[in-house]
Amino acid sequence: MKLNIAVFFGGESVEHEVSIITGHQAIAALDPEKYNVIPVYVAKDRKMYTSPLLLDMKNYRNLNSLISQITQIDLVQVDQNVVIKPVKTSLFGKKELGTVDAAVLAMHGTNGEDGTIQGYLEMLKLPYAGCDVISAAVGQDKVLQKHILHDNGLPITNWFWVYGHEMDEHPDEVLRKVRKLIYPVIVKPACTGSSVGISIAHNDEEYMEAFEEARQHDFKVITEKVVKPMREINASVLGDCFSARVSVLEEVGSSNELLNFKDKYQSNAKSGSSQGMASTKRIVPAPLDEATTEYIQKLALQTFKVLGASGVCRIDFMMDAETKTIYVNEINTIPGSLAFYLWTESGLTFPQLMDELVRIALDRKRRRDRMTFSYDTNLLETYSEGTKGVKK
């Protein structure tokens, strides 16, 4: 019997269009002999839609036109099933559009990787691939992420963070912290991805401009020391806290100091051949000696586990090209293109990767169903109006 798999993509994030690409790649990789695939498009206003029209990338050239032709939906828990229901129904229209057995999340950034959609699916008791609510939130908030990495002895660059409004209240204090790091520095919002809002500053004037740009995207702003000359090395990890494996490594190339949004996603856009992160200039496997490769892979697995990650993630590293020092940069809990290109090079096809994600999602649901989250008791039986409480 086939499983009904809903693939969620889109969202309110600045990575909306990138998510559409990732979602379509995931849909194409799900084996039609095993799964009935249901595309769920989350528009920029957070409304959810489904329709066969969502399966054709050409239809996204005019989003307003597309939305006018597709069905807005809600997901509702009915008994033990999660049912797809249209928000509006005609007199003779369908009241239900089927059920969902599990979800695959291809939503990047805000409301996709930050625990928001994960919490929604948890409330529905719907199995989903990828990180859970807590690990997704930590993975998205780089301030929390860096604290956890540091506390677990993983190597990170020198850094600090402040709230954006602190620059208005005491700019001299913030600038003193920057100068202590020594320019150049990277300035980034704490909770975005795909290099959006990220800049490199070489002096106070550039720093003020970079800070202002970063605070447009998040309340918290991170400043960290630039690793230069730098090599960017990435690894993907697949699994959960019980069992996980790491892919081959890649080295990402760019002519700039910082791999920006254009480098990642728009390098082939004019030719119409953009394939998301799969189109970025890269060397796979990364040209590193065996010892360095094994060390980075070990760090990737440690990062994945201390952050409580699951599903498929990509961990990004920075290497000082002169000293060979390795630093953990960040985890991407829903990486562009689901990092399938790294797993293909590791001997796992994209359809096999999707099978693994579905399996991990179902396994987590089974484990959680065996755990105790509540007790069969009613404290309100002893409650009476006017008392300060029932706790003895």
C-alpha positions as CSV (number, residue, x, y, z in Angstrom):
1,M,0.0,0.0,0.0
2,K,1.4,3.4,-1.0
3,L,2.0,6.1,1.6
4,N,0.6,9.5,1.1
5,I,3.5,11.9,1.4
6,A,2.9,15.7,1.5
7,V,5.9,17.8,0.4
8,F,5.8,21.3,1.9
9,F,7.6,24.1,0.1
10,G,7.5,27.9,-0.3
11,G,6.9,29.9,2.8
12,E,7.2,33.4,4.0
13,S,11.0,33.3,3.9
14,V,13.3,35.3,1.7
15,E,14.3,31.8,0.4
16,H,10.7,31.3,-0.9
17,E,11.8,30.7,-4.6
18,V,14.7,28.5,-3.6
19,S,12.3,26.4,-1.5
20,I,10.1,25.8,-4.6
21,I,13.1,24.4,-6.4
22,T,14.0,22.1,-3.5
23,G,10.4,21.0,-3.2
24,H,10.2,20.0,-6.8
25,Q,13.5,18.2,-6.6
26,A,12.1,16.2,-3.7
27,I,8.8,15.5,-5.4
28,A,10.6,14.2,-8.5
29,A,12.8,11.9,-6.3
30,L,9.9,10.2,-4.4
31,D,9.3,6.8,-6.0
32,P,5.8,6.8,-7.5
33,E,5.7,3.0,-6.9
34,K,5.9,3.6,-3.2
35,Y,4.3,7.0,-2.6
36,N,1.4,9.1,-3.6
37,V,2.9,12.6,-3.6
38,I,0.9,15.6,-2.5
39,P,2.4,19.0,-3.3
40,V,1.6,21.6,-0.5
41,Y,2.6,25.1,-1.5
42,V,2.9,27.6,1.4
43,A,2.4,31.1,-0.1
44,K,4.2,34.1,1.2
45,D,1.1,35.0,3.3
46,R,1.4,31.5,5.0
47,K,-1.8,30.1,3.4
48,M,-1.5,26.5,2.2
49,Y,-2.5,25.3,-1.2
50,T,-2.6,22.1,-3.2
51,S,-3.3,21.3,-6.9
52,P,-1.7,19.2,-9.7
53,L,-0.8,22.6,-11.2
54,L,1.9,22.9,-8.5
55,L,3.8,20.1,-10.2
56,D,4.8,22.2,-13.2
57,M,7.6,24.7,-12.6
58,K,6.4,26.8,-15.5
59,N,3.3,27.8,-13.5
60,Y,5.3,29.6,-10.9
61,R,6.3,32.4,-13.4
62,N,3.2,34.3,-12.3
63,L,2.4,33.5,-8.6
64,N,-0.7,35.6,-8.5
65,S,-2.2,33.7,-11.4
66,L,-1.2,30.4,-10.0
67,I,-2.7,31.1,-6.6
68,S,-6.0,32.0,-8.2
69,Q,-6.2,28.6,-9.8
70,I,-5.3,26.3,-6.9
71,T,-7.1,25.1,-3.8
72,Q,-6.4,26.7,-0.4
73,I,-6.4,23.9,2.2
74,D,-6.2,23.2,5.9
75,L,-4.9,20.0,7.6
76,V,-7.2,18.6,10.2
77,Q,-6.8,15.7,12.6
78,V,-9.8,13.4,12.3
79,D,-9.6,10.4,14.6
80,Q,-6.2,8.9,13.8
81,N,-5.9,10.5,10.3
82,V,-4.7,13.8,9.1
83,V,-7.2,15.0,6.5
84,I,-6.7,17.6,3.8
85,K,-9.8,19.9,3.6
86,P,-10.4,22.7,1.2
87,V,-11.0,26.1,3.0
88,K,-13.9,26.9,0.6
89,T,-16.2,24.3,-0.8
90,S,-19.0,24.5,-3.3
91,L,-22.4,22.8,-2.9
92,F,-21.3,19.7,-4.8
93,G,-17.5,20.1,-4.2
94,K,-15.4,17.6,-2.3
95,K,-15.3,18.1,1.5
96,E,-12.1,16.2,1.8
97,L,-9.1,15.9,-0.5
98,G,-7.5,12.8,1.0
99,T,-5.2,12.0,3.9
100,V,-1.5,12.4,4.7
101,D,0.6,9.7,6.2
102,A,3.9,11.7,6.5
103,A,5.4,15.0,5.4
104,V,8.7,16.0,3.8
105,L,9.7,19.6,4.6
106,A,11.5,21.5,1.8
107,M,10.9,24.9,3.4
108,H,14.0,27.0,4.0
109,G,14.5,29.8,6.5
110,T,11.7,31.6,8.5
111,N,8.7,29.4,9.3
112,G,10.4,26.5,7.6
113,E,13.6,25.7,9.4
114,D,12.9,27.5,12.7
115,G,10.5,25.0,14.3
116,T,7.3,26.8,13.2
117,I,6.1,24.3,10.7
118,Q,7.5,21.5,12.8
119,G,5.3,22.6,15.7
120,Y,2.3,22.7,13.5
121,L,2.8,19.2,12.4
122,E,3.5,18.0,15.9
123,M,0.1,19.3,16.9
124,L,-1.4,17.2,14.1
125,K,0.6,14.2,15.2
126,L,1.8,13.9,11.6
127,P,5.2,12.3,11.1
128,Y,7.6,14.6,9.2
129,A,11.2,14.3,7.9
130,G,13.9,16.4,9.4
131,C,14.7,18.1,12.7
132,D,12.1,18.3,15.4
133,V,10.9,21.6,16.9
134,I,13.8,22.2,19.3
135,S,16.6,21.2,17.0
136,A,15.1,23.1,14.1
137,A,14.9,26.3,16.3
138,V,18.4,25.9,17.5
139,G,19.7,25.2,14.0
140,Q,18.1,28.4,12.8
141,D,19.1,30.7,15.6
142,K,22.9,30.9,15.2
143,V,23.4,32.6,18.5
144,L,21.9,29.6,20.4
145,Q,23.7,27.3,18.0
146,K,27.1,28.8,18.6
147,H,26.7,28.6,22.4
148,I,25.9,24.9,22.2
149,L,28.8,24.2,19.9
150,H,31.2,26.1,22.1
151,D,29.9,24.4,25.3
152,N,30.5,21.0,23.6
153,G,34.1,21.8,22.7
154,L,33.5,22.1,18.9
155,P,35.8,24.7,17.2
156,I,34.2,28.0,16.2
157,T,35.6,31.4,15.3
158,N,35.8,34.3,17.8
159,W,32.5,36.1,17.8
160,F,29.9,38.1,19.7
161,W,26.3,39.0,19.3
162,V,24.1,42.0,20.3
163,Y,20.5,43.0,19.7
164,G,20.1,45.4,16.8
165,H,18.7,48.2,18.9
166,E,21.9,48.2,21.0
167,M,23.7,49.9,18.2
168,D,21.4,52.9,18.7
169,E,21.8,52.8,22.5
170,H,25.6,52.4,22.9
171,P,27.4,52.2,19.5
172,D,30.8,52.9,21.0
173,E,30.6,49.7,23.1
174,V,29.6,47.6,20.1
175,L,32.5,49.1,18.0
176,R,35.0,48.3,20.8
177,K,33.9,44.6,20.6
178,V,34.4,44.7,16.9
179,R,37.9,46.2,17.0
180,K,38.8,43.6,19.6
181,L,38.1,40.9,17.0
182,I,40.2,42.8,14.5
183,Y,38.9,43.6,11.0
184,P,37.8,42.1,8.7
185,V,34.7,40.7,10.3
186,I,31.5,39.0,9.0
187,V,28.2,40.6,10.1
188,K,25.0,38.5,9.9
189,P,21.5,38.3,11.1
190,A,21.1,35.4,13.6
191,C,18.2,33.7,12.0
192,T,18.4,33.8,8.2
193,G,20.0,31.6,5.6
194,S,21.4,31.6,2.1
195,S,23.8,34.5,3.0
196,V,20.8,36.9,3.0
197,G,21.7,40.1,5.0
198,I,25.3,39.0,5.4
199,S,28.3,41.3,4.7
200,I,32.0,41.6,5.3
201,A,33.3,44.8,6.9
202,H,36.9,46.0,6.8
203,N,36.5,49.2,8.9
204,D,34.1,51.0,11.2
205,E,32.2,52.7,8.4
206,E,31.6,49.4,6.5
207,Y,30.7,47.8,9.8
208,M,28.0,50.3,10.5
209,E,26.5,49.8,7.1
210,A,26.7,46.0,7.4
211,F,25.1,46.1,10.8
212,E,22.2,48.2,9.5
213,E,21.7,45.7,6.7
214,A,21.7,42.7,9.1
215,R,19.3,44.2,11.6
216,Q,16.7,44.5,8.8
217,H,16.4,40.7,8.8
218,D,16.6,39.8,12.5
219,F,16.6,41.3,16.0
220,K,19.9,39.7,16.8
221,V,23.1,40.5,14.9
222,I,26.2,38.3,15.0
223,T,29.7,39.5,14.4
224,E,32.5,37.0,13.8
225,K,36.2,37.1,12.8
226,V,36.8,36.4,9.1
227,V,38.9,33.4,8.3
228,K,41.2,34.4,5.6
229,P,42.4,32.9,3.3
230,M,39.5,30.6,3.6
231,R,38.3,27.4,2.1
232,E,34.7,26.5,2.5
233,I,34.1,22.7,3.1
234,N,30.7,21.2,3.6
235,A,29.4,17.8,4.7
236,S,26.0,16.3,4.9
237,V,24.8,14.1,7.7
238,L,21.8,11.7,7.4
239,G,20.1,10.0,10.3
240,D,19.2,10.8,13.9
241,C,20.6,10.6,17.4
242,F,20.4,6.8,17.3
243,S,22.3,6.3,14.1
244,A,23.8,8.8,11.6
245,R,26.3,8.7,8.7
246,V,28.2,11.4,7.0
247,S,28.6,12.0,3.2
248,V,31.7,12.8,1.2
249,L,32.9,16.4,1.6
250,E,32.6,19.2,-0.9
251,E,34.6,22.3,-1.4
252,V,32.5,25.3,-2.5
253,G,34.2,27.8,-4.7
254,S,33.5,31.5,-5.2
255,S,35.5,34.4,-6.6
256,N,34.3,36.6,-3.7
257,E,35.3,36.7,0.0
258,L,31.7,35.5,0.8
259,L,29.5,33.0,-1.1
260,N,26.4,35.1,-1.5
261,F,22.8,34.4,-2.5
262,K,23.6,35.0,-6.2
263,D,26.6,32.6,-6.1
264,K,24.4,29.9,-4.6
265,Y,21.3,30.1,-6.6
266,Q,21.4,32.5,-9.5
267,S,24.6,31.5,-11.3
268,N,22.6,29.7,-14.0
269,A,19.3,31.6,-13.7
270,K,19.7,33.4,-17.0
271,S,20.1,30.2,-18.9
272,G,17.1,28.7,-17.1
273,S,19.1,25.9,-15.8
274,S,19.3,26.7,-12.1
275,Q,19.1,23.6,-9.9
276,G,19.3,25.3,-6.5
277,M,22.3,24.5,-4.5
278,A,23.1,21.6,-6.9
279,S,24.2,24.3,-9.5
280,T,26.7,26.0,-7.2
281,K,30.4,25.7,-8.2
282,R,31.8,22.9,-6.2
283,I,34.4,20.2,-6.1
284,V,33.2,16.8,-4.9
285,P,34.9,15.1,-3.2
286,A,36.8,18.0,-1.7
287,P,40.6,17.9,-2.5
288,L,41.8,17.1,1.1
289,D,44.1,14.5,2.5
290,E,42.6,11.5,4.3
291,A,43.3,12.7,7.8
292,T,41.7,16.1,7.3
293,T,38.7,14.5,5.6
294,E,38.1,12.1,8.5
295,Y,38.5,14.9,11.0
296,I,35.9,17.1,9.3
297,Q,33.5,14.2,9.0
298,K,34.0,13.5,12.7
299,L,33.2,17.1,13.5
300,A,30.1,16.9,11.3
301,L,28.7,13.9,13.1
302,Q,29.4,15.6,16.5
303,T,27.8,18.8,15.4
304,F,24.7,16.9,14.2
305,K,24.3,15.0,17.5
306,V,25.0,17.8,20.0
307,L,22.4,20.0,18.2
308,G,19.9,17.1,18.3
309,A,19.5,17.1,14.6
310,S,17.7,14.5,12.4
311,G,16.8,13.8,8.8
312,V,19.3,15.2,6.3
313,C,21.4,18.3,7.2
314,R,24.4,20.0,5.8
315,I,27.2,21.2,8.1
316,D,29.4,24.0,6.8
317,F,33.0,24.4,7.8
318,M,35.7,27.0,7.3
319,M,39.3,26.1,6.9
320,D,42.2,28.5,7.2
321,A,44.0,27.8,4.0
322,E,47.4,28.6,5.6
323,T,47.2,27.1,9.1
324,K,44.7,24.3,8.1
325,T,42.7,25.1,11.2
326,I,39.1,23.9,10.9
327,Y,36.0,25.8,12.3
328,V,32.4,24.8,12.4
329,N,30.4,27.5,10.7
330,E,26.8,26.4,10.9
331,I,24.2,23.7,10.4
332,N,21.6,23.9,7.7
333,T,18.7,21.7,8.9
334,I,16.9,21.8,5.5
335,P,19.7,22.3,3.1
336,G,19.2,23.5,-0.5
337,S,18.4,20.6,-2.8
338,L,18.4,18.5,0.4
339,A,22.1,18.0,-0.3
340,F,21.3,15.1,-2.6
341,Y,24.3,15.8,-4.7
342,L,26.6,14.9,-1.8
343,W,24.8,11.7,-1.2
344,T,24.8,10.7,-4.9
345,E,28.6,11.0,-4.6
346,S,28.4,8.8,-1.5
347,G,26.6,6.0,-3.3
348,L,23.1,6.9,-2.2
349,T,20.7,7.9,-5.0
350,F,18.2,10.7,-4.5
351,P,15.2,8.3,-4.4
352,Q,17.1,6.2,-1.8
353,L,17.7,9.4,0.2
354,M,14.0,10.2,0.2
355,D,13.2,6.7,1.3
356,E,15.6,7.2,4.3
357,L,13.9,10.5,5.2
358,V,10.5,8.9,5.2
359,R,11.7,6.0,7.3
360,I,13.4,8.3,9.8
361,A,10.1,10.3,10.1
362,L,8.0,7.2,10.7
363,D,10.6,5.8,13.2
364,R,10.5,9.0,15.3
365,K,6.7,8.9,15.4
366,R,6.7,5.3,16.6
367,R,9.3,6.1,19.3
368,R,7.3,9.1,20.5
369,D,4.1,7.1,20.6
370,R,5.7,4.9,23.2
371,M,6.8,7.8,25.4
372,T,4.8,9.3,28.2
373,F,3.7,12.9,27.8
374,S,0.7,13.1,30.1
375,Y,-1.0,11.4,33.0
376,D,-4.5,10.2,33.3
377,T,-5.6,12.5,36.1
378,N,-7.8,15.5,36.6
379,L,-6.5,18.2,39.0
380,L,-9.6,20.3,38.3
381,E,-11.7,17.8,40.4
382,T,-10.3,19.5,43.5
383,Y,-10.5,23.1,42.1
384,S,-13.0,25.5,43.5
385,E,-13.6,29.2,42.7
386,G,-11.9,31.7,44.9
387,T,-9.0,29.5,46.0
388,K,-5.4,30.4,45.1
389,G,-4.7,26.9,43.7
390,V,-4.8,23.3,44.5
391,K,-1.2,22.6,44.9
392,K,-0.5,21.3,48.4
